[in-house]
Amino acid sequence: MTITYSCVANGRAVLAELALAGGSYQEAAATVLRLVLLRAEPKTIIHMGSFVYHTLFIDGITYLCATDNALDTITPSAFLTNVSDTFLRNPLMSQEHFSPSNAVAADFQQVLGKYMMKYNKNQDGSSISTLKSQVTDVKNIMSQNIDEILESEKRLNIYTDRTGYLQTTAKESQKPRKILRRIWWKHFKKIIIITVVILLSIIIILLSTNVIPT
């Protein structure tokens, strides 16, 4: 994932912007800014063309960045948070005559460039951290499902011991096992589906960050 464009806007007026790669961002960014103002949501993710636009909306100011990958949402969020913190710490940003042509805007363009380079450089580490988190989540889910299966088996064993009438015929005695088998397959299918989905996500992220040579 690469952050290719970023800007800071007051309403629809872009205060500072920077593009690290060729492409038509201004028109798409203007559309995104209109949507952000209409929704007034703190965070939005909008797919437009071949880019994904992430925004952070605080007190009428929109912090926006464009990326070339939809899978990584952690890096853009961290980038926008850093940009907003730096912007809000600068007392000159509240001036009424702040415009893209003045020195403050030019200085902040350098700030955008610094953070874009920082997060683009650290994207591999961020992706690996994301993968580790996903693997941990899968492990926890699988452990939870296995614990539920074992607990179900324990309850069924107790139930079988306390209900002797179920053992009066061979047919009746098989009921707890059939119930246990259905529970087992139910949870086992969940484990398989979750594992496959996460593994596919991991492979896609690795390919997109060039961790796996293509």
Secondary structure per residue as TSV (DSSP state, phi and psi in degrees):
chain	resnum	aa	ss	phi	psi
A	1	M	-	360.0	137.3
A	2	T	-	-131.4	133.0
A	3	I	E	-83.0	112.6
A	4	T	E	-99.4	-20.7
A	5	Y	E	-152.3	146.0
A	6	S	E	-150.9	154.6
A	7	C	E	-157.4	164.2
A	8	V	E	-124.9	131.4
A	9	A	E	-134.0	143.4
A	10	N	E	-103.9	104.3
A	11	G	T	68.7	-121.8
A	12	R	T	-99.6	-4.5
A	13	A	E	-85.7	117.0
A	14	V	E	-75.8	122.9
A	15	L	E	-88.9	-38.8
A	16	A	E	-155.1	143.2
A	17	E	E	-152.1	159.5
A	18	L	E	-156.1	134.3
A	19	A	E	-117.9	128.4
A	20	L	S	-94.5	-8.5
A	21	A	S	-140.2	157.5
A	22	G	-	-66.6	149.9
A	23	G	S	150.8	159.7
A	24	S	-	-95.3	99.3
A	25	Y	-	-100.4	-30.7
A	26	Q	H	-59.8	-45.8
A	27	E	H	-64.5	-45.0
A	28	A	H	-65.7	-40.6
A	29	A	H	-63.1	-38.6
A	30	A	H	-63.0	-40.4
A	31	T	H	-65.1	-43.1
A	32	V	H	-63.2	-41.8
A	33	L	H	-61.8	-39.0
A	34	R	H	-63.3	-42.1
A	35	L	H	-65.2	-39.0
A	36	V	H	-63.2	-42.6
A	37	L	H	-66.1	-36.4
A	38	L	H	-68.5	-41.8
A	39	R	H	-80.4	-35.6
A	40	A	-	55.2	37.1
A	41	E	-	-95.4	146.4
A	42	P	S	-58.7	-39.7
A	43	K	E	-135.8	140.3
A	44	T	E	-140.2	152.7
A	45	I	E	-130.2	120.0
A	46	I	E	-127.0	124.2
A	47	H	E	-86.6	127.0
A	48	M	E	-147.0	117.5
A	49	G	T	65.4	-132.5
A	50	S	T	-97.5	11.0
A	51	F	E	-124.4	159.9
A	52	V	E	-115.6	125.3
A	53	Y	E	-103.1	122.1
A	54	H	E	-107.4	137.0
A	55	T	E	-133.1	152.8
A	56	L	E	-129.9	122.0
A	57	F	E	-113.3	114.2
A	58	I	E	-134.7	118.5
A	59	D	T	50.4	45.3
A	60	G	T	84.2	-8.8
A	61	I	E	-100.1	132.1
A	62	T	E	-109.0	126.7
A	63	Y	E	-106.0	123.9
A	64	L	E	-131.2	143.6
A	65	C	E	-144.0	151.2
A	66	A	E	-112.8	137.5
A	67	T	E	-127.8	164.2
A	68	D	S	-101.9	15.0
A	69	N	-	-146.5	131.6
A	70	A	S	-89.0	-11.8
A	71	L	S	-76.1	-38.6
A	72	D	-	-89.7	110.8
A	73	T	-	-107.9	-12.7
A	74	I	H	-72.4	-47.0
A	75	T	H	-62.7	-48.9
A	76	P	H	-60.0	-37.7
A	77	S	H	-63.6	-43.4
A	78	A	H	-65.6	-40.1
A	79	F	H	-59.8	-49.7
A	80	L	H	-64.7	-35.7
A	81	T	H	-63.5	-44.3
A	82	N	H	-63.6	-42.6
A	83	V	H	-62.8	-45.0
A	84	S	H	-64.5	-40.5
A	85	D	H	-61.0	-44.7
A	86	T	H	-65.7	-41.5
A	87	F	H	-62.2	-45.7
A	88	L	H	-72.2	-22.0
A	89	R	H	-78.4	-14.1
A	90	N	-	-91.5	111.2
A	91	P	G	-64.0	-23.4
A	92	L	G	-70.2	-18.2
A	93	M	G	-69.3	-16.2
A	94	S	G	-90.0	0.0
A	95	Q	-	-64.3	139.8
A	96	E	T	-65.5	-29.7
A	97	H	T	-97.1	19.3
A	98	F	-	-63.5	125.8
A	99	S	-	-147.2	161.4
A	100	P	T	-60.6	-15.9
A	101	S	T	-89.5	-10.8
A	102	N	S	-90.2	173.7
A	103	A	H	-66.8	-34.5
A	104	V	H	-62.6	-42.7
A	105	A	H	-63.5	-40.7
A	106	A	H	-63.3	-41.1
A	107	D	H	-64.4	-41.1
A	108	F	H	-71.5	-23.8
A	109	Q	H	-61.7	-36.7
A	110	Q	H	-67.0	-35.0
A	111	V	H	-63.1	-44.0
A	112	L	H	-59.5	-44.0
A	113	G	H	-62.5	-40.3
A	114	K	H	-62.3	-46.4
A	115	Y	H	-71.2	-34.8
A	116	M	H	-63.6	-44.5
A	117	M	H	-64.5	-39.5
A	118	K	H	-61.6	-49.7
A	119	Y	H	-77.0	-27.9
A	120	N	H	-70.2	-35.6
A	121	K	H	-68.9	-36.4
A	122	N	T	-93.4	11.3
A	123	Q	H	-65.1	-34.6
A	124	D	H	-63.5	-43.8
A	125	G	H	-64.5	-38.2
A	126	S	H	-64.4	-41.6
A	127	S	H	-64.8	-40.8
A	128	I	H	-64.4	-40.1
A	129	S	H	-62.1	-39.2
A	130	T	H	-63.2	-42.5
A	131	L	H	-63.0	-42.8
A	132	K	H	-60.3	-41.1
A	133	S	H	-63.6	-41.0
A	134	Q	H	-65.9	-41.9
A	135	V	H	-62.1	-41.6
A	136	T	H	-62.3	-40.8
A	137	D	H	-61.7	-43.1
A	138	V	H	-62.1	-43.8
A	139	K	H	-60.4	-43.2
A	140	N	H	-65.0	-41.8
A	141	I	H	-64.2	-43.4
A	142	M	H	-64.4	-42.0
A	143	S	H	-63.4	-40.1
A	144	Q	H	-63.5	-43.1
A	145	N	H	-65.9	-40.0
A	146	I	H	-64.6	-41.5
A	147	D	H	-61.1	-39.4
A	148	E	H	-65.4	-38.8
A	149	I	H	-64.9	-45.3
A	150	L	H	-63.5	-39.3
A	151	E	H	-65.8	-39.4
A	152	S	H	-63.7	-40.8
A	153	E	H	-63.6	-40.6
A	154	K	H	-62.8	-44.6
A	155	R	H	-64.3	-37.2
A	156	L	H	-68.6	-36.8
A	157	N	H	-64.1	-42.1
A	158	I	H	-64.4	-41.1
A	159	Y	H	-62.7	-41.4
A	160	T	H	-64.9	-41.5
A	161	D	H	-65.2	-35.4
A	162	R	H	-87.1	-11.8
A	163	T	-	-119.3	80.6
A	164	G	G	-64.3	-25.2
A	165	Y	G	-64.8	-20.5
A	166	L	G	-69.8	-17.1
A	167	Q	G	-97.4	10.5
A	168	T	S	-69.2	-26.6
A	169	T	S	-134.6	157.6
A	170	A	H	-63.5	-34.7
A	171	K	H	-65.9	-43.9
A	172	E	H	-65.2	-37.5
A	173	S	H	-69.3	-17.1
A	174	Q	T	-85.5	-9.9
A	175	K	H	-60.1	-48.4
A	176	P	H	-59.5	-37.9
A	177	R	H	-66.6	-39.8
A	178	K	H	-64.7	-39.3
A	179	I	H	-64.1	-44.4
A	180	L	H	-62.5	-40.3
A	181	R	H	-63.2	-40.3
A	182	R	H	-65.2	-41.4
A	183	I	H	-63.1	-43.7
A	184	W	H	-59.0	-49.9
A	185	W	H	-65.1	-35.7
A	186	K	H	-59.3	-48.9
A	187	H	H	-73.9	-35.2
A	188	F	H	-63.5	-40.7
A	189	K	H	-63.3	-40.1
A	190	K	H	-60.6	-44.6
A	191	I	H	-61.0	-44.2
A	192	I	H	-63.5	-46.2
A	193	I	H	-62.1	-48.1
A	194	I	H	-61.5	-43.0
A	195	T	H	-62.5	-44.8
A	196	V	H	-62.0	-45.1
A	197	V	H	-61.2	-45.9
A	198	I	H	-65.9	-42.5
A	199	L	H	-61.4	-41.4
A	200	L	H	-63.2	-41.3
A	201	S	H	-62.8	-41.8
A	202	I	H	-62.5	-44.0
A	203	I	H	-62.9	-42.7
A	204	I	H	-63.4	-43.2
A	205	I	H	-64.7	-42.9
A	206	L	H	-61.5	-42.5
A	207	L	H	-64.9	-41.0
A	208	S	H	-69.6	-25.0
A	209	T	T	-101.0	8.8
A	210	N	T	61.8	23.9
A	211	V	S	-70.9	-37.2
A	212	I	S	-99.7	120.9
A	213	P	-	-60.3	137.0
A	214	T	-	-108.0	360.0
